[in-house]
Amino acid sequence: MAEPKCQLAIKVVPGASRDGVAGWLGDALKIRVAAPPERGKANAAVERVLAEALGLPREAVRIVAGATSARKTVEVTGLSESELRQRL
């Protein structure tokens, strides 16, 4: 059986004072990262912060759209959408 995958809309706030999940902003999850939005640093931090928050390995979280935008789409492998929302 294939591992469940789901997509999640997120809003990233780079250059924050600390990393963390800030909560829901409408249908998007707001994530703060201390990393600056340059050369993929903030994107890597977003993937790491979200994986830690969900208790998943870093490879299970991947930005699939919006790499250069504050609004991104993340694909999470290994969780159904309901499991994802429960963990957050």
Secondary structure, DSSP 8 states (H G I E B T S, - for coil): ----EEEEEEEEETT-SS-EEEEEETTEEEEE-SS-SSTTHHHHHHHHHHHHHHT--GGGEEEEE-TTSSEEEEEEES--HHHHHHH-
